[in-house]
């Protein structure tokens, strides 16, 4: 097979590079995987032994794809090239040097859950207050120490607060536990080999001789310990072939340091640099938009991508009235695209945060558009949302044993399986609910929470009740104490649930928790995983890297959403967000839609918005502004759902409701009307000033 066939000039130069350091700045869609695999074949064809080649990439998927391509080339010995992730390579080194690593042959690798359990055990043994510091915080600090390969002197600089000092104490004990249990964690798979290379010249020389040609994919995503490992390994023969794009570095929050690729020529002054600037994925207008945004970053290598696919359509920008109008317009456009011959699988919708996904998911589902979610669970299937809904169900119906079983120990209250089993048996024998069967001090804490919340629901709005549930149950406190990214997202989702209650109140005027639960149960019954492969893909922008679609919608293009508000006060945060925008734009092959809303409800609060600064960075000539229907927008105007002037009602007054029909006012307070309707609807508590209620 001719490996140079169809390569462009720069690709061919990179593939033919044999000796010495080389940096390939591979723009989005520029064929970097083909360059990597073709170069491996070219090395073998030029007499390099396959065993002397080390090819490192970041995911198992990418490694498998590279192996498959090498096999398709049909070159002898390609299967002897080590192709794998940094962690797979590190594990290989550890297994070959067990004694030097202080491990026995049957050592084990502990996973993330194991790490948390070890930390919890240490905290408990030393009587540390779990309210002072969370296990996940400790885990993150331990990971930081290892991934940055910090010395004791370095640690003293980074760890100064009381919580950090506590994390440091636990770190030392955690390491002892691993050693005593003949175990390592995933971070050790990088740290142990790197320190072996750093401290043992004989071992380093052995691996330098073994792997004389090193290729690193996604070099912009390397962290400090990966950088050190690579530099040590390549220092003898200096045949380091690094491929990446600083404009696509979006994992700073995981420890990735994009400066590693920016500093490549400083580390290797004799390096040859090949920029891959021809894009085979997107049309030129899409690339011009991407170039316009990323050009505003200061810390980057200057480059502009050009397309082989022609000019293409302009990027479409739509300004909607609010988040629901936004997804309505997206749905309308998707239907038009389907009518023009596109398939659902050709289309993706990107959003910046998981909290935004709820409105997107509901809008797509209600339009009967098949969809799948990548890198996330369906909103109502997320654990924290299910837990919250179960609490709400118990407030309405404390005899709901299914919901009780789920949340009686959420957050943990020392109630184990044995207690629950005994409670079930007691309830069965006495023919009562598990809730009524609680008669001991341990279970009474939980029971009192539900009883108190039942009283609160009579005086609070639905949205206020959600806040009360999160506070009284300690769900919010547990997540706030735990500073992990995962729990930050969970807290975002719980706060976003208030947008659902607020939207329900605004639309119906009802404050009835039973009606609300009934409505969301209909939405949450929608199948999360549709078997039809022909489906629109929904995902966060971070999940989109490495993928491509004919049509891409990026919603929520507003300052504070995208770029995210946290980026405004973080060093390098805004440039990271701009790189994320660049990645999102360059996933589109033929059509790109950007949209924002003039006001948006998020976390239960509605705010006027400012268009994303990234929109202003795209030159006007590459954008087509589409006008939305003013009439349609007015239909969605929440303000029209309430009377401008305060309405006065008296007990006994007859009213008509748009949904429930004729009723009689049986209670009045500052916020709500309690109205008795016919037997089909019963007594409802409604917002006093809602326009759905009319005096008869």
Secondary structure by P-SEA (a helix, b strand, c coil): ccccccccaaaaaaaaccccbbbbbccccccaaaaaaaaaaaaaaaccccccbbbbbccaaaaaaaaaaaaaaccccccccccccaaaaaaaaaaacccccccccbbbbbcaaaaaaaaaaaaaaaccccccccaaaaaaaaaaaaaacccaaaaaaacccaaaaaaaaaaaaaaaaaaaaccccaaaaaaaaaaaaaccaaaaaaaaaaccbbbbcccccccaaaaaaaaaaaccccbbbbbbbcccccccccccccccccccccccccbbbbbbcccccccaaaaaaaaaaacccccccbbbbbbcccccccbbbbbcccaaaaaaaaaaaaaaaaaaccccccbbbbbccccaaaaaaaaaaaacccccccccccccccaaaaaaaaaaaaaacccaaaaaaaccccccccccaaaaaaaaaaaaaaccccccccccccaaaaaaaaaaaaaaaacccaaaaaaaaaaaaaaaaaaaacccaaaaaaaaaaaaaaaaaaaaaaacccccaaaaaaaaaaaaccccccccccbbbbbcccccccccccbbbbcccccccccccccccccaaaaaaaaaaaaaaaccccbbbbbcccccccccbbbbbcccccccccccccbbbbbccaaaaaaacccccccccbbbbccccccccccccccccccccccccccccccccccccccccccccccc
